[in-house]
Amino acid sequence: MGYTHRWEHGTINPSDWEKVTARIAPLLRDRTEPLGLCDVEVTEELVFFNGQHETFSVSPAATSFDFCKTAQKLYDPAVVACLVIFAEEVESFSWSSDGRPDEHAEGIALAGSYA
C-alpha cells in the first residue's frame, strides 16, 4: 500500500475550522517552496495542497474518511503537521499512519511552530 496517512472526522464547526486555518495558512504559506507544495488553498471550505505525489484535502462540511500517500516525499512533514493541528483543534478528528513516531517528528515540530 505504501507510506500512507489516514484521517477521519465529523462535521467541523466554524469556530474550530477558523482555529485550524489560522494555524495552517501561515505554515503552508511559509513552507511552500521548501516542502515542494503547489496549488495551496486554505479557505472557509477547504485545506488543500499538492505535494507532487498525492493531494492533501480536508473540508469541514461533512463527515469524512480520507488518506494521502506521501511516499515520504518532501511534503510529508506538511501533511503530518496539518493532521496534528486538526487533531489538536477538532475533537472529532483522528489520524493514523504507516509511519513510526520518529518519522513524524519533523511534522510534529512544524505544527508546534504554528501553535
C-alpha positions in Angstrom: 0.0 0.0 0.0 2.9 2.4 0.6 3.5 5.1 3.2 0.1 6.5 3.9 -1.6 8.8 6.4 -5.3 8.3 7.1 -7.8 10.5 8.9 -11.5 10.8 9.8 -13.7 13.4 11.3 -17.2 14.6 11.8 -18.6 17.9 10.6 -16.2 20.6 11.8 -17.9 23.6 13.3 -16.9 27.1 12.1 -15.1 28.1 15.3 -12.8 25.0 15.2 -12.3 25.4 11.4 -11.2 29.0 12.0 -8.6 27.9 14.6 -7.3 25.2 12.2 -7.0 27.5 9.2 -5.4 30.3 11.3 -2.6 27.9 12.1 -2.3 26.0 8.8 -2.4 29.1 6.5 0.9 30.6 7.6 2.5 27.1 7.9 1.7 26.3 4.2 2.5 29.9 3.0 5.9 30.0 4.8 6.9 26.5 3.8 5.5 26.1 0.2 8.9 26.1 -1.6 11.0 24.2 0.9 8.3 21.4 1.1 7.6 21.3 -2.6 4.0 22.3 -2.3 1.8 23.7 -5.1 -1.8 24.6 -5.6 -2.1 25.5 -1.9 -5.6 26.5 -0.8 -6.7 27.4 2.7 -10.3 28.8 2.7 -13.5 28.6 4.7 -14.4 25.5 2.7 -11.1 23.6 2.2 -7.5 22.9 3.2 -5.8 21.6 0.1 -2.3 21.2 -1.4 -0.5 19.1 -3.9 2.8 17.7 -2.8 3.9 16.1 -6.1 2.6 12.7 -5.2 -1.0 12.8 -3.9 -3.0 15.7 -2.8 -4.0 16.5 0.7 -7.5 17.8 1.2 -9.8 18.3 4.2 -13.2 20.0 4.1 -15.3 21.0 7.2 -18.6 20.3 5.5 -19.2 16.6 6.1 -18.1 13.5 8.0 -15.2 12.1 6.1 -12.6 9.4 5.9 -9.7 10.1 3.7 -6.0 9.3 3.1 -2.9 10.7 1.5 0.1 8.6 0.3 3.1 10.7 0.6 5.8 8.1 -0.2 7.8 10.0 2.4 8.5 12.7 -0.1 9.5 16.3 0.7 5.9 17.3 1.6 5.3 14.6 4.2 6.1 16.9 7.2 3.4 19.3 5.9 0.8 16.5 5.8 1.8 15.4 9.3 1.7 19.0 10.6 -1.7 19.6 9.2 -3.0 16.3 10.7 -1.5 17.2 14.1 -3.1 20.7 14.0 -6.5 19.2 13.0 -6.3 16.7 15.8 -5.4 19.4 18.4 -8.2 21.7 17.4 -11.0 19.4 16.3 -12.4 16.9 18.8 -13.9 14.6 16.2 -10.6 14.5 14.2 -8.3 11.4 14.4 -5.5 10.2 12.3 -3.2 7.3 11.8 -0.2 6.5 9.7 2.1 3.7 8.4 5.0 5.8 9.7 6.7 5.4 13.1 6.6 8.3 15.7 10.2 9.2 14.8 9.2 9.6 11.2 6.6 12.1 12.3 9.0 14.2 14.4 9.6 16.9 11.8 5.9 17.3 11.1 5.0 17.4 14.8 7.7 20.1 15.3 6.4 22.1 12.4 2.9 22.0 13.8 4.2 23.3 17.1 5.8 26.2 15.4 2.4 27.4 14.3 0.5 27.0 17.6 
